[in-house]
């Protein structure tokens, strides 16, 4: 009986831990991009906050007016750097001619989950930065803007 209670407790703890994370930042970035590519805007919203959420809303509005074709973009050379509770990721896509198109995302950990918060980043943080993610912001933004 004691083993059953212990097993039940472990199962509940694992379920709680699983509910507190939606994957690694790389997995979240790739899932977010896949949802965008497939016009799955509801799923993309669940992985978005701040500027990225507004971007998804804009895409969804455009899609209502005009059916966007699916694109299957694969994030090549995806590299992510951690800055406290923020992650800065760089990658590239290949265009029709095989030329690289650079991209970047910033993610923020909110309540244990990684969410895409930025899609266009003006200032690239330095690799030796150990800040709290303040350097991922636009000059006129605050961390509160990212968390919205």
HELIX and SHEET records of a PDB file:
HELIX    1   1 UNK A    2  UNK A   19  1                                  18    
HELIX    2   2 UNK A   25  UNK A   37  1                                  13    
HELIX    3   3 UNK A   41  UNK A   46  1                                   6    
HELIX    4   4 UNK A   50  UNK A   65  1                                  16    
HELIX    5   5 UNK A  134  UNK A  136  5                                   3    
HELIX    6   6 UNK A  143  UNK A  147  1                                   5    
SHEET    1   A 4 UNK A  76  UNK A  83  0                                        
SHEET    2   A 4 UNK A  86  UNK A  94 -1                                        
SHEET    3   A 4 UNK A 100  UNK A 110 -1                                        
SHEET    4   A 4 UNK A 113  UNK A 118 -1                                        
END                                                                             
